[in-house]
Amino acid sequence: MNDIFRDVDEALKQEKVAQFWQKHGTFVIILVILLVLGTGLYSGYKSWMKTDQEHKTARLLEITKETAPDFDTLLANLNPDQKAVGLLLETQRLLEEDGREVEAFDTLQTLAADSSADQTLRGLAAYYARNLIIDGKITTTPLSAIQGPAGSIWDGYYQLQDATYQGAVEKNYKEAISLLDKILEAYPQDMVLKEQAAQLKYVYEYDQKQGN
């Protein structure tokens, strides 16, 4: 008796399956095909993206070579942030060669003024450009002419550069110490910046007393 009920149950199940495939079979097949194609396309896209990024990274690394090819060609088709990295690499390459400080400075200025690039990278470019002025490698541009993007994380370090310029270049120790006091008050949580400002203040207070 149990066998009869089991056979009837199996027959009903098979009938339901048959009805389901008759009604929805085409849709299921199309869905499976789309899933297979979608997986293939996604894998292909990931592979293409990986290859594309590898090519772009290789182009960026070309910039660091002594005999780098045309700079504009290397930067072609890169996104703004990748171009920003390229400009920083180009700056490094130029600074490693004698007599190319002005070209490096111009490259940094280009990046600092590029509103499409990442703010942190733009701020870093402004910071390095200002350092070239402080180091005396650029004498035709005042320090105040180089400003990073508003609200940059480098703002405190720009102020430290201003203090360094006043103390080391202008020998205006009073102004330098005043700027350093403002840094110590405004950035109490930045231990690195705070330590640098405190050390500079000690040096300039000593120089001021010595009348250097």
C-alpha positions in Angstrom: 0.0 0.0 0.0 2.8 2.4 0.9 4.4 1.7 -2.5 1.2 2.7 -4.3 1.1 6.1 -2.4 4.8 6.6 -3.1 4.3 6.0 -6.8 1.3 8.4 -6.9 3.3 11.1 -5.0 6.2 10.7 -7.5 3.8 10.9 -10.4 2.3 14.1 -9.1 5.8 15.6 -8.6 6.8 14.8 -12.1 3.6 16.2 -13.5 4.2 19.5 -11.5 7.8 19.6 -12.8 6.6 19.1 -16.4 4.0 21.8 -16.0 6.6 24.2 -14.6 9.0 23.6 -17.4 6.2 23.9 -20.0 5.3 27.3 -18.5 8.6 28.7 -17.4 11.3 26.6 -19.1 12.2 29.3 -21.7 12.6 31.9 -19.0 14.8 29.7 -16.8 17.1 28.9 -19.8 17.4 32.5 -20.7 18.2 33.4 -17.0 20.9 30.7 -16.8 22.4 32.0 -20.1 22.4 35.5 -18.8 24.0 34.5 -15.6 26.8 32.6 -17.4 27.3 35.5 -19.8 27.2 38.0 -16.9 29.8 36.0 -15.0 32.0 35.9 -18.1 31.6 39.6 -18.8 32.4 40.5 -15.2 35.5 38.3 -15.2 36.5 39.9 -18.5 35.9 43.4 -17.2 38.0 42.7 -14.1 40.7 41.3 -16.2 40.6 44.3 -18.5 40.7 46.7 -15.5 43.6 44.9 -14.1 45.5 45.0 -17.4 44.6 48.6 -17.9 45.8 49.6 -14.4 49.0 47.7 -15.0 49.6 49.6 -18.2 49.0 52.9 -16.5 51.3 52.0 -13.6 54.0 51.1 -16.0 53.6 54.5 -17.7 54.0 56.2 -14.4 57.1 54.2 -13.6 58.6 55.2 -17.0 58.6 58.8 -15.7 61.2 57.9 -13.1 63.8 56.8 -15.7 66.6 59.1 -16.6 65.8 59.0 -20.3 62.0 59.2 -19.9 60.1 59.6 -23.2 57.7 62.4 -23.9 56.0 63.4 -20.6 52.7 64.4 -22.1 52.4 61.0 -23.9 53.0 59.2 -20.6 50.2 61.1 -18.9 47.7 60.6 -21.7 44.5 58.8 -20.7 45.3 58.8 -17.0 42.7 60.0 -14.5 43.4 63.2 -12.6 44.8 61.5 -9.5 47.1 59.3 -11.6 48.3 62.4 -13.5 49.0 64.0 -10.1 51.1 61.1 -9.1 52.9 61.4 -12.4 53.6 65.1 -11.9 55.1 64.3 -8.5 57.3 61.6 -9.9 58.4 63.9 -12.7 59.3 66.5 -10.1 61.4 64.0 -8.2 63.2 63.0 -11.5 63.9 66.7 -12.3 65.3 67.5 -8.9 67.7 64.6 -9.2 69.3 66.4 -12.2 71.4 69.5 -11.7 70.0 72.8 -12.9 66.4 71.7 -13.3 64.9 73.2 -10.2 62.9 75.7 -12.1 61.2 73.0 -14.2 60.5 71.0 -11.1 59.0 74.1 -9.5 56.8 74.8 -12.5 55.6 71.2 -12.4 54.7 71.5 -8.8 52.8 74.7 -9.4 50.9 73.1 -12.2 49.7 70.3 -9.9 49.0 72.7 -7.0 46.7 74.7 -9.3 44.9 71.7 -10.8 41.4 71.7 -9.2 40.6 68.3 -10.7 43.3 66.5 -8.8 43.1 65.1 -5.3 43.4 67.8 -2.6 46.0 66.0 -0.6 48.3 65.6 -3.6 47.7 69.2 -4.6 48.6 70.3 -1.0 51.7 68.2 -1.1 52.8 69.8 -4.4 52.3 73.3 -2.9 54.4 72.2 0.2 57.3 71.0 -1.9 57.1 74.1 -4.1 57.3 76.3 -1.1 60.3 74.3 0.2 62.2 75.1 -3.0 61.7 78.8 -2.2 62.8 78.4 1.4 65.9 76.5 0.3 66.8 79.4 -2.0 66.5 77.3 -5.1 63.7 79.5 -6.4 64.3 83.3 -5.9 61.8 84.8 -8.4 58.6 83.8 -6.6 57.6 84.9 -3.1 56.6 82.3 -0.6 53.1 83.9 -0.2 52.4 83.3 -4.0 52.3 79.5 -3.4 49.1 78.4 -1.6 47.6 75.0 -1.3 43.9 74.2 -1.7 41.6 75.6 1.0 41.2 73.4 4.1 44.2 71.3 3.2 45.6 68.9 5.7 48.9 70.6 5.0 47.7 74.0 6.4 49.7 73.7 9.6 52.8 72.8 7.7 52.4 75.8 5.5 52.4 77.9 8.6 55.5 76.1 9.8 57.1 77.0 6.5 56.1 80.6 6.9 57.8 80.6 10.3 60.9 78.9 8.9 61.1 81.5 6.1 60.8 84.3 8.6 63.5 82.9 10.9 65.9 81.2 8.6 65.7 83.5 5.5 64.5 86.9 6.8 66.1 86.6 10.2 62.9 88.0 11.6 62.9 85.9 14.8 60.1 87.9 16.5 57.7 87.2 13.7 58.9 83.6 13.4 58.3 82.9 17.1 54.9 84.6 16.9 53.9 82.2 14.0 55.2 79.2 15.9 53.2 80.1 19.0 50.1 80.2 16.8 50.9 76.7 15.5 51.3 75.4 19.0 48.0 76.8 20.0 46.1 75.8 16.8 47.4 72.2 16.4 47.8 70.7 19.9 46.8 67.2 18.7 49.4 67.0 15.8 52.4 65.8 17.8 54.8 65.8 14.8 53.9 69.4 13.9 53.9 70.4 17.5 57.3 68.9 18.1 58.8 70.6 15.0 57.3 74.0 16.0 58.6 73.7 19.6 62.1 72.9 18.4 62.1 75.8 15.9 60.9 78.1 18.6 63.7 77.1 20.9 66.3 77.7 18.1 64.9 81.1 17.1 64.6 82.2 20.7 68.3 81.3 21.2 69.3 83.1 18.0 67.2 86.2 19.0 69.1 86.3 22.4 72.4 85.9 20.6 71.6 88.6 18.1 72.4 86.4 15.2 
